Amino acid sequence: MNFVKNFSSLSFPLNTKVLPLAKVGTLLGSVLIGQWLISDVAHIPGGGIGILVVGFGAWYFLQPAKPSFKAPSSVQGWISRCNEVLEQFEFLEGQEDFLRNRKKRVKSLEEILDRSFPQKVSFTGTSEIAYPEKSEVSTALSVTQSLNLSYNTSLPIRDDLWQLPQSLVEQDAIIYVLPVPLRAVDLLWLKKIPEDQPSWLMISWEDCASWTDQLKDLQAQLPERWSSRIIRWNMPNEEMKNVLSPIRRVLDKPKINIDSTKQRLLSRLHSSWQSDLEQLRREKFKLLQNRSQWIVASAVFASPLPSGDLLSVAVVNGLMINEMAKIWSCKMNPELLQAVARQLACAAVAQGVVEWSGQALLGVAKLDGTSWIAAGSMQALSAAYLTRVVGRSMADWMAINNGLSEPDLELLNQQVSQLVSNAAEQERVDWRRFLKQGKDWIELQVGDNSNSEIVEA
């Protein structure tokens, strides 16, 4: 790609809502004073200034905001979201592939929307387990609307994928017949039942005197979601109508149940489509990532003051994130995206990405026996690597949150370090090759090769 010939002539529109003027002024003043004190008074070499500047900026300038995000909360909302995803395929796929796959996707969507009465209820569990008679259950669950009652009693005790059958995922309610003592295989299957799918555990236990102790033991071993959803069946000694009364009360609201099932299935369909889109998005992101890293490197290399380093990285990364939002068809508030990017950049600096990448590049340069790389070039290449890491971690975050639920910024605070660590690990480029590209880029900056193209990473 033929990148910017004269980076200093570029101007970037700063959003004052994202970059408050007061903070920018304070940051620049602090950097200039710090530069003078450290360079002229303390006589600390300039190579370490960038880290000090970025460290201060990470603490003050890159403070996270707390914007809001509105997610769908109804069937119609998820229908609109799914239709938007269909359009995203058209943007990312070739026209021929898009037309070929669209018919199948539309059919999957229509099958969910066409779902209607009666409600679907299924008993399930592993083989060789005693189940109540189907006729007795049908009578006990008699509600205002008819039911489609089924028995899926063939869940395997060994499985490579441990995927719940689609026929069970589509049920409005599930009753899992659980044998005691508790087995590991049953715990594995229980984890696969969606938490937003109405479900209960049925335990066959005839001794009423010991049931209280048995129930406490089960509650201690089972995930918390099942604590209040355990029903005891003492086989022929009790009327099934009494046993299934908690389930019958839920099934007395068929319209609400079917609507909830539609939302759950639409959310799963939306997630599967997002997974299909992700590979296409990553391919486009790679081109953007490579371009942005060298723009950042150019800005840092051309900057006469270390204060320009932080601003250049912040501005170019902001522009990169705007383009990423288009790739991911992200409708989130721009302030939300900027807030997330700030937290990721802050975490990357705190984890020493800049310092670590500079040391790695310096080590490779020595091994290659090449000439010493100037401090400005080293800072520029480290800034390019920082852009790769921030971009990758932001792409991972967008992939996670481009699905069904509203992004949780409090959860992001807990996950941000892991996101950056994973991104840094994934972006451990071939340093010899990266250095070779960096040398080509340096020659482009200081020579007359303004029309040369940089080989992409």
Disulfide bonds with the S-S distance in Angstrom:
none
